[in-house]
Amino acid sequence: MAAGARPAGSTELDPVDVAALGAAREIVLRHIADACARVGRDPAAVRLVAVTKTVAPARIRAAVAAGLTVLGENRVQEAEGKVGLAAGATWHLIGPLQSNKARRAVETFQVVETVDSVELARRLDRIVRDVRGLAADGPVATDARLPVLLQANVDEDPAKAGFDPGELAAALGALLDLGALRVDGLMTVGRLVYDPEAARPTFRRLRELADRLRSADPRLGPELSMGMTDDYPVAVEEGATIVRVGRALFGERPATTAEGR
């Protein structure tokens, strides 16, 4: 073994990696603060989710040590092998959730950002009640609910998941009535664009949709999860409260998807 190398599976932190991830975090936070300053927002109102897709366990531990304590994963099965690796981290599911993995998602994540149908929401509600030993119906204490976001396809793009705006407006009351879920707000996946400005209409549409829905039913929470590595400053200017950033923190990955670039 080369001098200074760490054996596979070692839990020892690499101080160089911790420092590099800390520096990357500070750059992203500075860009968030600059975007907030341009539109008169408080940077403290924006949460950074560090997307750990394909990131090795040692780097996840280093990321948490560097202050990246809110982590996002695209797939339930990948997250299951990671959640026990870094004490003190909060995990968000930011990729599509198949109904047959809903129980595993409830057991793995603290937040599910990608509720994209009434059927999935109802299934999550039933599972949360079962897993947490709650009554099959009736009210649930706020701290026992599962925080979720409703994924909206504001571009009405057939290649994207999510409620279309009209469908979401019609279903909102039923979704908010599911007592084991805490509907904290909306989420969307932006368009794949080379110019970040080209993504602005998507983010603006999500904000405007949230405003309309909240006017109709103030039980909808204020969160707006939108914006990734290529466009998160624009998303913040348009009102994002959560940005999902991977590459700007961890570098290039072997492969990328639309979620959490």
C-alpha positions in Angstrom: 0.0 0.0 0.0 1.4 3.4 -0.9 2.4 5.7 1.9 -0.5 7.8 3.1 -3.1 5.7 1.3 -6.1 4.6 3.3 -7.4 1.0 3.2 -10.7 0.3 1.6 -13.6 0.9 4.0 -11.5 3.1 6.3 -13.6 5.5 8.3 -10.6 7.9 8.7 -11.2 11.3 7.3 -8.9 12.7 4.6 -8.2 16.3 5.7 -7.3 17.3 2.2 -10.7 16.1 0.9 -12.5 17.8 3.9 -10.8 21.1 3.1 -11.6 20.8 -0.7 -15.2 20.1 0.0 -15.4 22.9 2.5 -14.0 25.3 0.0 -16.5 24.1 -2.7 -19.3 24.6 -0.2 -18.2 28.1 0.6 -18.2 29.0 -3.2 -21.7 27.7 -3.6 -22.9 29.5 -0.5 -21.3 32.7 -1.7 -23.1 32.4 -5.1 -26.3 31.8 -3.2 -25.7 34.9 -1.1 -24.9 37.0 -4.2 -28.1 35.9 -5.8 -30.1 36.7 -2.7 -28.4 40.2 -2.6 -29.5 40.9 -6.2 -33.2 40.4 -5.3 -33.3 41.4 -1.6 -33.5 38.0 0.0 -32.0 36.6 3.1 -29.4 33.8 2.3 -30.4 32.0 5.4 -33.7 31.2 3.7 -32.0 29.0 1.1 -31.0 25.4 2.0 -28.2 23.6 0.1 -28.8 19.9 -0.6 -25.5 18.2 -1.5 -26.3 15.5 -4.1 -24.3 12.4 -3.4 -25.2 10.3 -6.5 -22.2 8.0 -7.2 -20.2 9.6 -4.4 -18.0 7.1 -2.5 -18.6 6.6 1.3 -15.4 8.2 2.3 -16.2 11.4 0.5 -19.7 11.5 2.0 -18.1 11.4 5.5 -15.7 14.1 4.4 -18.6 16.2 3.1 -20.5 16.0 6.3 -17.3 17.0 8.2 -17.0 20.0 5.8 -20.5 21.2 6.8 -22.6 19.6 4.0 -25.1 18.0 6.4 -28.2 17.9 4.1 -27.7 15.2 1.5 -29.7 14.2 -1.5 -29.9 10.9 -3.4 -31.7 10.0 -6.6 -32.3 6.3 -5.9 -33.6 4.5 -2.8 -31.3 1.6 -3.2 -28.2 3.7 -3.5 -29.2 5.7 -0.4 -29.8 2.6 1.7 -26.1 1.8 1.5 -25.1 5.3 2.6 -27.4 6.6 5.3 -25.5 5.0 8.1 -22.2 6.3 7.0 -22.4 9.9 8.2 -23.9 10.7 11.6 -25.8 14.0 11.8 -26.8 14.1 8.1 -30.4 14.6 6.9 -31.3 12.8 3.7 -33.6 13.9 0.9 -35.0 11.7 -1.9 -34.7 13.9 -5.0 -35.2 11.3 -7.7 -38.4 9.5 -8.9 -40.0 7.2 -6.4 -41.6 4.0 -7.6 -44.6 2.9 -5.5 -43.0 -0.5 -4.7 -40.1 1.3 -3.1 -42.2 3.6 -1.0 -41.8 1.7 2.3 -38.0 1.6 1.8 -38.1 5.4 1.1 -40.0 6.1 4.3 -37.5 4.0 6.3 -34.5 5.7 4.7 -35.2 9.4 4.0 -36.2 12.3 6.3 -37.7 14.2 3.3 -39.2 13.0 0.1 -39.1 15.8 -2.5 -40.7 13.9 -5.5 -44.3 13.1 -4.7 -45.7 13.2 -8.2 -49.2 11.6 -7.9 -52.1 11.3 -5.6 -51.7 7.5 -5.6 -48.1 7.8 -4.4 -49.1 10.3 -1.7 -51.8 8.1 -0.4 -49.4 5.1 -0.3 -46.8 7.1 1.6 -49.5 8.3 4.1 -50.5 4.6 4.8 -46.9 3.5 5.1 -45.9 6.3 7.4 -48.8 5.4 9.7 -47.8 1.8 9.7 -44.0 2.3 10.1 -44.5 4.8 12.9 -47.2 3.0 14.7 -49.9 5.6 14.1 -53.6 5.2 13.8 -54.9 4.2 10.4 -56.8 7.4 10.2 -57.3 10.6 12.1 -55.0 13.4 13.1 -51.2 13.0 13.4 -48.8 15.1 15.5 -46.8 17.5 13.4 -43.5 16.0 14.4 -44.6 12.5 13.4 -45.5 13.5 9.8 -43.2 12.8 6.9 -42.1 16.1 5.2 -42.7 15.9 1.5 -42.7 18.2 -1.6 -45.1 17.9 -4.5 -43.2 17.6 -7.8 -44.8 19.9 -10.4 -44.2 19.7 -14.2 -44.6 23.4 -14.8 -43.2 23.1 -18.3 -45.8 20.4 -19.1 -43.0 18.4 -20.6 -44.0 14.9 -21.4 -40.5 13.6 -20.7 -40.7 14.9 -17.1 -42.4 13.5 -14.0 -44.7 15.5 -11.8 -48.2 16.9 -11.6 -49.3 19.3 -14.3 -50.4 22.6 -12.8 -54.1 22.1 -13.4 -54.0 18.6 -12.0 -52.2 19.7 -8.9 -54.6 22.5 -8.2 -57.5 20.1 -8.4 -55.8 17.5 -6.2 -54.3 19.9 -3.6 -57.0 19.7 -1.0 -57.0 15.9 -1.0 -53.2 15.9 -0.7 -53.1 18.3 2.2 -55.8 16.2 4.0 -53.4 13.3 4.2 -52.6 13.6 7.9 -49.3 11.6 8.0 -47.7 13.8 5.4 -46.5 17.3 5.9 -46.6 19.0 2.5 -43.9 21.6 2.8 -44.1 23.0 -0.7 -43.3 22.3 -4.3 -40.3 20.9 -6.3 -39.5 20.9 -10.0 -36.7 19.7 -12.3 -35.5 22.5 -14.6 -34.8 22.2 -18.3 -31.4 21.0 -19.6 -30.1 24.3 -21.0 -26.6 25.7 -21.7 -27.6 29.2 -20.7 -28.9 29.4 -17.1 -31.2 32.3 -18.0 -33.1 29.9 -20.2 -34.1 28.1 -17.1 -35.6 31.2 -15.5 -39.1 30.8 -16.9 -39.4 27.3 -15.3 -38.4 28.6 -11.9 -40.7 31.6 -12.2 -43.6 29.4 -13.2 -43.1 27.2 -10.1 -43.0 30.2 -7.8 -46.2 31.6 -9.4 -47.9 28.3 -9.2 -47.0 28.0 -5.5 -48.4 31.5 -4.9 -51.7 30.6 -6.5 -52.0 27.3 -4.7 -51.2 28.9 -1.4 -53.7 31.6 -1.9 -56.3 28.9 -2.4 -55.2 26.8 0.5 -52.6 28.3 3.0 -51.8 24.8 4.4 -49.3 24.4 1.5 -45.9 25.0 2.9 -43.5 27.7 1.5 -40.6 25.5 0.2 -39.5 25.7 -3.4 -36.9 23.1 -4.4 -35.5 24.1 -7.8 -32.1 24.8 -9.3 -29.0 22.6 -9.7 -25.3 23.1 -10.5 -25.8 24.9 -13.8 -28.6 27.3 -12.8 -29.0 27.5 -9.0 -28.2 31.2 -8.8 -31.1 31.9 -11.2 -33.4 29.7 -9.2 -32.5 31.6 -6.0 -33.3 34.9 -7.7 -36.7 33.4 -8.6 -37.4 32.3 -5.0 -35.8 28.8 -4.5 -35.6 27.8 -0.8 -33.8 24.6 -1.6 -31.2 24.0 -4.3 -29.9 20.6 -5.2 -26.2 20.8 -6.1 -23.9 17.9 -7.0 -21.2 18.6 -9.5 -20.2 22.0 -8.1 -19.4 20.3 -4.8 -18.1 16.9 -5.7 -16.8 17.4 -9.3 -17.7 15.5 -12.4 -19.4 12.1 -12.0 -19.1 9.0 -14.3 -22.7 9.8 -15.5 -25.2 12.5 -14.9 -29.0 12.7 -15.0 -31.4 15.6 -14.9 -31.9 15.3 -11.1 -29.2 16.9 -8.9 -26.7 17.9 -11.6 
